[in-house]
Amino acid sequence: MNLILLGPPGAGKGSQGKSLAEKYNIPQISTGDILRAAVRDKTDLGIKAKSYMDKGALVPDNLVVEIVAERLKKSDCNDGFILDGFPRNILQAEAVERMLAQFSKRIDHVINIEVSRKEIVKRLSGRRVCRNCGEGYHIIFNPPLDDKKCDKCGGELYQREDDREDTIETRMKVYEEQTAPLIDFYKKKDFLVSIDGIGGFKDITEKIVNAIVAR
Ligand code: AMP
């Protein structure tokens, strides 16, 4: 099962992707997570990507396409994978099709998680992440027991540089201009199912699973 999770920043692609990856026992491939790890480890990729990420801009396509191409070659993707945060524009979508065609594979499902702009700003500005294990929290909707520490591992919680309110505006603009056109791109191919991303976490997972089963 080769799945793409589409949607604006803060739609819940990361957390839903994690839950689906566990359910179907396939890897979740998040280009955002891979890039943040590279920035943290100060690798060549991380050094090149950091300034784009801090501004809320897209990292150049050649860098991101290369990451995904390498990742999809690994054997844990043989039974399927979940792409989260990739593709982010038409060029990347075409690149993933070419990559998969090399292994006689294709995308099976594209789930578009819909959330309004107002809700996104609320979600992103309150988001906190554990620096150690990556666990996500929200200061209002899912607060940690201690506002500075991760409930799971005790790691330090931080606000992503790009979750600050001024950067959220740029990310939304980038989403609307570059990523939203993918909705029509995948609709035309008849791959796309749109899901309302407002509601309880488990209900949304269930809607996604039902959409996968129904196709
Ligand atoms: P995310 O965690 O998916 O919101 O990604 C965080 C940031 O990483 C984005 O704002 C971009 O700067 C960068 N990024 C993640 N995925 C991509 C991608 N597919 N193409 C370009 N930049 C990306």
Residues whose N, C-alpha, C, O or C-beta is under 5 A from the ligand:
A	BS01	AMP	P9 T31 G32 D33 L35 Y52 M53 G56 A57 L58 V59 V64 G85 F86 P87 R88
